[in-house]
Amino acid sequence: MRYDEEEFLNIQIEFQKKKMYLLSEEYGISSEEVLEQSLVVDALINQFMRFGTNLAKGHPLKTLSSSFTRLEA
């Protein structure tokens, strides 16, 4: 079975979320904290995907600096 890039990334995201939930159970972290962290992970992945898209368009420095500014805020 072959996956396209988007399907592959979605599978990876879901795997990471499941891993976070398992770790939360093992270490006693609340589900709210896990949800908050998974939202952060999703936001970072979206930033990365936008950065990769802009990188392909030839705007790496502008995108990189604005990404860091948004992440630090």
C-alpha positions in Angstrom: 0.0 0.0 0.0 1.4 3.4 -1.0 0.7 6.6 0.9 0.9 10.1 -0.5 2.9 12.6 1.5 -0.1 14.1 3.3 -1.4 10.7 4.4 2.0 9.8 5.6 2.3 13.0 7.7 -1.2 12.5 9.1 -0.2 8.9 10.2 2.9 10.3 11.8 1.0 13.0 13.6 -1.6 10.5 15.0 1.3 8.2 16.0 2.9 11.0 18.0 -0.4 12.0 19.6 -0.9 8.3 20.7 2.6 8.2 22.1 2.0 11.4 24.1 -1.2 9.9 25.6 0.7 6.7 26.6 3.4 8.8 28.2 0.8 10.8 30.0 -0.6 7.7 31.5 2.8 6.3 32.4 4.0 9.6 34.1 0.7 10.9 35.4 0.4 13.9 33.2 -3.2 15.2 32.9 -5.1 14.8 29.6 -5.5 18.6 29.4 -1.7 19.0 29.4 -1.4 16.4 26.7 -4.1 18.1 24.6 -2.3 21.4 25.0 1.0 19.8 23.9 -0.6 18.1 20.9 -2.1 21.5 19.8 1.4 22.9 20.1 2.8 20.0 18.0 0.1 20.6 15.4 0.9 24.3 15.2 4.6 23.6 14.8 3.9 21.0 12.1 1.7 23.6 10.3 4.5 26.2 10.6 7.0 23.6 9.2 4.7 22.8 6.3 4.3 26.5 5.5 8.0 27.0 5.8 8.7 24.1 3.4 6.2 25.5 0.9 7.7 29.0 1.0 11.2 27.4 0.9 10.2 25.8 -2.4 9.0 29.2 -3.7 12.4 30.7 -2.9 11.6 32.7 0.2 13.5 30.9 3.0 14.9 33.8 5.0 11.7 35.8 5.2 9.7 32.8 6.3 12.3 31.6 8.7 12.6 34.9 10.5 8.8 35.4 10.7 8.4 31.8 11.9 10.8 32.3 14.8 9.2 35.6 15.7 5.8 33.9 15.9 7.1 31.0 17.9 8.8 33.2 20.4 5.7 35.3 21.0 
